[in-house]
Amino acid sequence: MSAKKYLLPCACGRHVLVEPRQAGEQILCECGASLVAPTLLDMRTLEPAPESKEPTSARTVWGLPQQVRLAGLVVLVIALGCEGVLYWFRPVSPTVDAFYIQEMASRFTPAQTWDVWRQTVDQGFDRRTDQGYEEELARSHFLLTVVGVIFLIGAGLTIAGTWFRTERC
C-alpha cells in the first residue's frame, strides 16, 4: 500500500505532489519555484491527491546552498590533507652531536683550535650557520600560511552554504 499523497499549491497555479516523508523539505515546482513542504501536521490540511499509478513529480532541491556547502567541505578536506602532508614533511632542526665535536676537537692542533675559536667569536655563539634549514623553515611556514588561508576559505564557503537561502517564484 502506498503512502498518502497531497497536492502542494504553487504561486504559479500548479500543484506539486508531496508525500509525508518529504515534510519540511524543499520541493521544486515545474515552473522552477522552490517550495517548502509543510510539516506532517500541516500536510493534512492540504488537498489529498487523487490515486494514480504515476510516480510523483516532486523532487528534493539540490540548489546553490548545498553546492556551496559541498564545495566548502571539499576545500576543507583538501586543506586538512595538505596540512597533514606539510606537517609530516616539515623541516627538522639539525642536531649537534657533542661526541662528534669532542672527537674532532681532540684532533685539532693548537693553531686549528685558535682558528675555530676566532671564527666562533666573529660569528657569535647563538648564530645558526645552517642556511639550508632556515630556508626550508621559511618555505614551510609560507606553505602552511597559504594552506591555512585555503582552509579559511573552505570554512567560509561551508558557513555561507549553511546560511544562504534562495527563494525563486
C-alpha positions, -999 to +999 in steps of 0.1 A: +000+000+000+014+034-010+017+064+013-010+091+011-001+119-013-011+156-011-012+185-035+010+214-026-001+246-043+024+269-060+022+306-068+021+297-105-012+279-101+002+244-104+001+217-077+030+196-067+026+161-054+042+156-019+043+127+005+046+128+043+082+116+041+090+149+024+077+171+053+099+201+058+120+196+026+124+220-003+104+209-033+109+221-069+078+230-089+078+226-127+079+264-130+112+264-112+099+278-079+113+263-047+085+254-022+088+241+013+067+211+021+047+216+053+052+197+085+033+164+090+005+181+109+001+209+084+003+184+055-031+170+065-047+204+057-036+201+020-059+187-007-054+150-010-040+139-043-061+116-065-049+080-065-028+073-096-002+049-107+022+076-119+054+083-099+055+117-081+069+146-100+082+164-069+119+162-062+141+174-034+161+205-045+199+203-046+204+240-050+231+266-047+233+264-009+240+227-009+265+231-038+284+259-019+284+238+013+297+208-006+324+228-023+334+243+011+336+208+027+358+195-002+381+225+002+383+219+039+392+182+034+419+190+008+433+218+031+435+194+060+452+168+039+478+194+027+483+204+064+490+168+073+515+163+044+532+196+053+534+185+090+548+151+081+575+166+058+583+196+080+620+206+082+638+190+111+663+211+130+698+198+126+711+184+158+746+188+172+764+156+183+785+165+213+806+133+210+814+141+173+825+176+182+846+163+211+863+137+188+870+164+162+883+188+187+907+163+202+924+160+167+929+198+163+963+213+166+966+244+188+966+266+157+934+249+144+918+253+178+926+290+178+911+295+142+879+278+153+878+300+184+883+332+164+856+321+139+831+314+167+838+348+183+834+366+150+801+348+141+787+348+176+777+318+197+739+320+191+740+323+153+728+295+132+750+287+103+728+261+086+712+284+059+695+255+042+675+247+073+664+284+076+653+285+040+633+252+044+617+265+076+607+298+059+593+279+029+574+256+053+559+285+072+548+302+039+531+270+026+514+265+060+501+300+058+488+295+022+470+263+032+456+280+063+441+307+041+426+280+018+412+263+049+396+295+060+381+299+025+366+264+028+352+272+062+337+304+049+320+285+019+307+259+043+292+285+066+278+305+037+262+274+022+245+268+055+232+303+059+224+311+023+188+306+012+174+311-023+138+319-030+125+317-066+090+324-077 
